[in-house]
Amino acid sequence: MSHREFNHILTSIDGLSPEQMEQLARELQSKIAASRRSTMPFGADETAFDAAERAGLIGCIEGAPRSPTDLSTNPKHMEGFGRE
């Protein structure tokens, strides 16, 4: 949408009755809420970790040179874990 088109919409709003203005406000709020729901990266009961795991972002990079299979099995990587 161009700046000119946006300004035309704003100017047109000035001609609305109070009832029409309320109706427009409700409609816009509904559309904004729907837009937010459709762009959320994960559901309400899904954690960010779950979404990242589902997307394949959790874990080691397969096939990378010298990539470890599991850091927790190597004592060197676990030194000091759980200590402050």
OpenMM code with the backbone's topology and positions (N, CA, C; nanometers):
from openmm import Vec3, app, unit

residues = "MET SER HIS ARG GLU PHE ASN HIS ILE LEU THR SER ILE ASP GLY LEU SER PRO GLU GLN MET GLU GLN LEU ALA ARG GLU LEU GLN SER LYS ILE ALA ALA SER ARG ARG SER THR MET PRO PHE GLY ALA ASP GLU THR ALA PHE ASP ALA ALA GLU ARG ALA GLY LEU ILE GLY CYS ILE GLU GLY ALA PRO ARG SER PRO THR ASP LEU SER THR ASN PRO LYS HIS MET GLU GLY PHE GLY ARG GLU".split()
positions = [
    Vec3(0.0848, -0.1169, 0.0000),
    Vec3(0.0000, 0.0000, 0.0000),
    Vec3(0.0891, 0.1230, 0.0000),
    Vec3(0.0567, 0.2137, -0.0879),
    Vec3(0.1370, 0.3353, -0.0971),
    Vec3(0.0988, 0.4324, 0.0149),
    Vec3(0.1846, 0.5285, 0.0356),
    Vec3(0.1600, 0.6321, 0.1361),
    Vec3(0.0332, 0.7105, 0.1000),
    Vec3(0.0159, 0.7350, -0.0272),
    Vec3(-0.1012, 0.8087, -0.0746),
    Vec3(-0.2306, 0.7314, -0.0453),
    Vec3(-0.2290, 0.5999, -0.0712),
    Vec3(-0.3470, 0.5173, -0.0433),
    Vec3(-0.3777, 0.5131, 0.1059),
    Vec3(-0.2733, 0.5040, 0.1860),
    Vec3(-0.2921, 0.5018, 0.3308),
    Vec3(-0.3545, 0.6321, 0.3792),
    Vec3(-0.3035, 0.7431, 0.3293),
    Vec3(-0.3603, 0.8730, 0.3675),
    Vec3(-0.5050, 0.8865, 0.3228),
    Vec3(-0.5398, 0.8296, 0.2084),
    Vec3(-0.6782, 0.8335, 0.1614),
    Vec3(-0.7696, 0.7590, 0.2593),
    Vec3(-0.7217, 0.6441, 0.3079),
    Vec3(-0.8002, 0.5686, 0.4065),
    Vec3(-0.8189, 0.6505, 0.5329),
    Vec3(-0.7130, 0.7122, 0.5804),
    Vec3(-0.7233, 0.7944, 0.7016),
    Vec3(-0.8208, 0.9096, 0.6830),
    Vec3(-0.8188, 0.9735, 0.5671),
    Vec3(-0.9105, 1.0832, 0.5388),
    Vec3(-1.0540, 1.0312, 0.5335),
    Vec3(-1.0745, 0.9138, 0.4764),
    Vec3(-1.2084, 0.8560, 0.4669),
    Vec3(-1.2661, 0.8232, 0.6037),
    Vec3(-1.1824, 0.7884, 0.6978),
    Vec3(-1.2280, 0.7542, 0.8327),
    Vec3(-1.2960, 0.8744, 0.8987),
    Vec3(-1.2500, 0.9932, 0.8655),
    Vec3(-1.3081, 1.1142, 0.9242),
    Vec3(-1.4570, 1.1273, 0.8944),
    Vec3(-1.5053, 1.0656, 0.7867),
    Vec3(-1.6462, 1.0759, 0.7496),
    Vec3(-1.7346, 0.9712, 0.8140),
    Vec3(-1.6795, 0.8837, 0.8978),
    Vec3(-1.7589, 0.7786, 0.9611),
    Vec3(-1.8362, 0.8305, 1.0810),
    Vec3(-1.9530, 0.7716, 1.1028),
    Vec3(-2.0316, 0.8032, 1.2227),
    Vec3(-1.9654, 0.7350, 1.3420),
    Vec3(-2.0007, 0.7748, 1.4643),
    Vec3(-1.9436, 0.7083, 1.5827),
    Vec3(-1.9707, 0.5572, 1.5828),
    Vec3(-2.0888, 0.5162, 1.5396),
    Vec3(-2.1213, 0.3728, 1.5350),
    Vec3(-2.0328, 0.3007, 1.4326),
    Vec3(-2.0143, 0.3621, 1.3182),
    Vec3(-1.9287, 0.3038, 1.2157),
    Vec3(-1.7833, 0.2979, 1.2627),
    Vec3(-1.7424, 0.3991, 1.3368),
    Vec3(-1.6058, 0.4021, 1.3908),
    Vec3(-1.5851, 0.2861, 1.4892),
    Vec3(-1.6849, 0.2608, 1.5742),
    Vec3(-1.6774, 0.1489, 1.6688),
    Vec3(-1.6724, 0.0162, 1.5937),
    Vec3(-1.7550, 0.0036, 1.4904),
    Vec3(-1.7566, -0.1192, 1.4108),
    Vec3(-1.6211, -0.1410, 1.3427),
    Vec3(-1.5645, -0.0358, 1.2895),
    Vec3(-1.4334, -0.0436, 1.2258),
    Vec3(-1.3266, -0.0852, 1.3267),
    Vec3(-1.3324, -0.0264, 1.4457),
    Vec3(-1.2346, -0.0597, 1.5504),
    Vec3(-1.2431, -0.2075, 1.5877),
    Vec3(-1.3663, -0.2602, 1.6038),
    Vec3(-1.3822, -0.4027, 1.6363),
    Vec3(-1.3280, -0.4914, 1.5246),
    Vec3(-1.3575, -0.4546, 1.4016),
    Vec3(-1.3112, -0.5329, 1.2873),
    Vec3(-1.1583, -0.5335, 1.2779),
    Vec3(-1.0986, -0.4175, 1.2992),
    Vec3(-0.9522, -0.4095, 1.2947),
    Vec3(-0.8885, -0.4920, 1.4061),
    Vec3(-0.9459, -0.4853, 1.5278),
    Vec3(-0.8928, -0.5642, 1.6392),
    Vec3(-0.9011, -0.7131, 1.6080),
    Vec3(-1.0102, -0.7552, 1.5476),
    Vec3(-1.0275, -0.8946, 1.5110),
    Vec3(-0.9235, -0.9373, 1.4072),
    Vec3(-0.9008, -0.8539, 1.3076),
    Vec3(-0.8029, -0.8860, 1.2040),
    Vec3(-0.6602, -0.8875, 1.2596),
    Vec3(-0.6308, -0.7965, 1.3503),
    Vec3(-0.4977, -0.7929, 1.4124),
    Vec3(-0.4750, -0.9199, 1.4934),
    Vec3(-0.5748, -0.9606, 1.5722),
    Vec3(-0.5618, -1.0823, 1.6528),
    Vec3(-0.5439, -1.2044, 1.5637),
    Vec3(-0.6193, -1.2127, 1.4549),
    Vec3(-0.6072, -1.3262, 1.3627),
    Vec3(-0.4692, -1.3288, 1.2978),
    Vec3(-0.4180, -1.2134, 1.2643),
    Vec3(-0.2856, -1.2046, 1.2033),
    Vec3(-0.1783, -1.2517, 1.2998),
    Vec3(-0.1901, -1.2129, 1.4251),
    Vec3(-0.0917, -1.2548, 1.5260),
    Vec3(-0.0961, -1.4053, 1.5464),
    Vec3(-0.2165, -1.4624, 1.5479),
    Vec3(-0.2287, -1.6071, 1.5667),
    Vec3(-0.1651, -1.6826, 1.4510),
    Vec3(-0.1810, -1.6315, 1.3298),
    Vec3(-0.1294, -1.7036, 1.2138),
    Vec3(0.0217, -1.6915, 1.1983),
    Vec3(0.0830, -1.5934, 1.2640),
    Vec3(0.2273, -1.5749, 1.2511),
    Vec3(0.3056, -1.6236, 1.3720),
    Vec3(0.2359, -1.6802, 1.4711),
    Vec3(0.3072, -1.7298, 1.5894),
    Vec3(0.3920, -1.8503, 1.5510),
    Vec3(0.5181, -1.8548, 1.5955),
    Vec3(0.6067, -1.9638, 1.5572),
    Vec3(0.5707, -2.0975, 1.6217),
    Vec3(0.4952, -2.0954, 1.7315),
    Vec3(0.4564, -2.2198, 1.7965),
    Vec3(0.3248, -2.1982, 1.8689),
    Vec3(0.2562, -2.3080, 1.8969),
    Vec3(0.1251, -2.3019, 1.9597),
    Vec3(0.1317, -2.2653, 2.1061),
    Vec3(0.0150, -2.2401, 2.1656),
    Vec3(0.0064, -2.1982, 2.3054),
    Vec3(0.0587, -2.3055, 2.4005),
    Vec3(0.0401, -2.4324, 2.3651),
    Vec3(0.0851, -2.5399, 2.4528),
    Vec3(0.2204, -2.5973, 2.4100),
    Vec3(0.2840, -2.5331, 2.3136),
    Vec3(0.4134, -2.5786, 2.2644),
    Vec3(0.5212, -2.4808, 2.3083),
    Vec3(0.6323, -2.5336, 2.3573),
    Vec3(0.7419, -2.4477, 2.4003),
    Vec3(0.8279, -2.4086, 2.2803),
    Vec3(0.9119, -2.3101, 2.2993),
    Vec3(1.0053, -2.2694, 2.1942),
    Vec3(1.0992, -2.3852, 2.1610),
    Vec3(1.1381, -2.4627, 2.2634),
    Vec3(1.2241, -2.5791, 2.2404),
    Vec3(1.1540, -2.6793, 2.1499),
    Vec3(1.0244, -2.7060, 2.1781),
    Vec3(0.9477, -2.7996, 2.0952),
    Vec3(0.9427, -2.7533, 1.9500),
    Vec3(0.9189, -2.6240, 1.9300),
    Vec3(0.9111, -2.5698, 1.7938),
    Vec3(1.0457, -2.5805, 1.7226),
    Vec3(1.1544, -2.5510, 1.7948),
    Vec3(1.2880, -2.5598, 1.7350),
    Vec3(1.3229, -2.7044, 1.7033),
    Vec3(1.2843, -2.7946, 1.7909),
    Vec3(1.3109, -2.9360, 1.7664),
    Vec3(1.2305, -2.9850, 1.6454),
    Vec3(1.1038, -2.9446, 1.6381),
    Vec3(1.0191, -2.9823, 1.5252),
    Vec3(1.0775, -2.9306, 1.3937),
    Vec3(1.1389, -2.8130, 1.3984),
    Vec3(1.1976, -2.7522, 1.2790),
    Vec3(1.3355, -2.8104, 1.2456),
    Vec3(1.3843, -2.9003, 1.3315),
    Vec3(1.5141, -2.9622, 1.3058),
    Vec3(1.6320, -2.8765, 1.3468),
    Vec3(1.6096, -2.7821, 1.4378),
    Vec3(1.7169, -2.6920, 1.4794),
    Vec3(1.7883, -2.7377, 1.6054),
    Vec3(1.7410, -2.8434, 1.6670),
    Vec3(1.8011, -2.8936, 1.7900),
    Vec3(1.8872, -3.0143, 1.7562),
    Vec3(2.0092, -3.0149, 1.8063),
    Vec3(2.0976, -3.1287, 1.7853),
    Vec3(2.2235, -3.0890, 1.7110),
    Vec3(2.3073, -3.1867, 1.6858),
    Vec3(2.4326, -3.1628, 1.6161),
    Vec3(2.4093, -3.1549, 1.4661),
    Vec3(2.4997, -3.0900, 1.3988),
    Vec3(2.4942, -3.0817, 1.2537),
    Vec3(2.5499, -3.2111, 1.1980),
    Vec3(2.4651, -3.2851, 1.1286),
    Vec3(2.5090, -3.4131, 1.0743),
    Vec3(2.6053, -3.3911, 0.9585),
    Vec3(2.7105, -3.4697, 0.9568),
    Vec3(2.8046, -3.4653, 0.8470),
    Vec3(2.9103, -3.3575, 0.8572),
    Vec3(2.9044, -3.2751, 0.9611),
    Vec3(3.0061, -3.1717, 0.9768),
    Vec3(3.1367, -3.2380, 1.0203),
    Vec3(3.2491, -3.1880, 0.9709),
    Vec3(3.3772, -3.2484, 1.0092),
    Vec3(3.3982, -3.2424, 1.1604),
    Vec3(3.4365, -3.3526, 1.2158),
    Vec3(3.4661, -3.3666, 1.3592),
    Vec3(3.3492, -3.3279, 1.4485),
    Vec3(3.2257, -3.3402, 1.4012),
    Vec3(3.1115, -3.3058, 1.4863),
    Vec3(3.0853, -3.4197, 1.5838),
    Vec3(3.0681, -3.3856, 1.7115),
    Vec3(3.0432, -3.4899, 1.8112),
    Vec3(2.9016, -3.5449, 1.7951),
    Vec3(2.8832, -3.6699, 1.8345),
    Vec3(2.7496, -3.7277, 1.8259),
    Vec3(2.6670, -3.6891, 1.9479),
    Vec3(2.7289, -3.6846, 2.0641),
    Vec3(2.6565, -3.6488, 2.1858),
    Vec3(2.7559, -3.5944, 2.2876),
    Vec3(2.7513, -3.4665, 2.3131),
    Vec3(2.8470, -3.4043, 2.4041),
    Vec3(2.8360, -3.4584, 2.5457),
    Vec3(2.7173, -3.5031, 2.5860),
    Vec3(2.7002, -3.5486, 2.7241),
    Vec3(2.7728, -3.6801, 2.7518),
    Vec3(2.8130, -3.7531, 2.6484),
    Vec3(2.8841, -3.8800, 2.6710),
    Vec3(3.0345, -3.8593, 2.6839),
    Vec3(3.0820, -3.7392, 2.6559),
    Vec3(3.2252, -3.7115, 2.6651),
    Vec3(3.2511, -3.6399, 2.7975),
    Vec3(3.3210, -3.7049, 2.8910),
    Vec3(3.3449, -3.6446, 3.0221),
    Vec3(3.4106, -3.5069, 3.0138),
    Vec3(3.4942, -3.4845, 2.9124),
    Vec3(3.5621, -3.3559, 2.8968),
    Vec3(3.4589, -3.2417, 2.8823),
    Vec3(3.3508, -3.2670, 2.8117),
    Vec3(3.2488, -3.1641, 2.7905),
    Vec3(3.1580, -3.1452, 2.9110),
    Vec3(3.1585, -3.2396, 3.0028),
    Vec3(3.0708, -3.2322, 3.1176),
    Vec3(3.1420, -3.1810, 3.2427),
    Vec3(3.2712, -3.1479, 3.2326),
    Vec3(3.3464, -3.0970, 3.3469),
    Vec3(3.2810, -2.9712, 3.4023),
    Vec3(3.2539, -2.9702, 3.5310),
    Vec3(3.1970, -2.8534, 3.5974),
    Vec3(3.0477, -2.8348, 3.5757),
    Vec3(2.9855, -2.9249, 3.5044),
    Vec3(2.8407, -2.9121, 3.4797),
    Vec3(2.7649, -2.9222, 3.6106),
    Vec3(2.6751, -2.8299, 3.6347),
    Vec3(2.5931, -2.8306, 3.7564),
    Vec3(2.6571, -2.7593, 3.8747),
    Vec3(2.7780, -2.7097, 3.8573),
    Vec3(2.8451, -2.6349, 3.9631),
    Vec3(2.8388, -2.4860, 3.9319),
    Vec3(2.8441, -2.4076, 4.0353),
    Vec3(2.8424, -2.2625, 4.0151),
    Vec3(2.9786, -2.2075, 3.9903),
] * unit.nanometer
topology = app.Topology()
chain = topology.addChain("A")
for resn in residues:
    res = topology.addResidue(resn, chain)
    for name in ("N", "CA", "C"):
        topology.addAtom(name, app.Element.getBySymbol(name[0]), res)
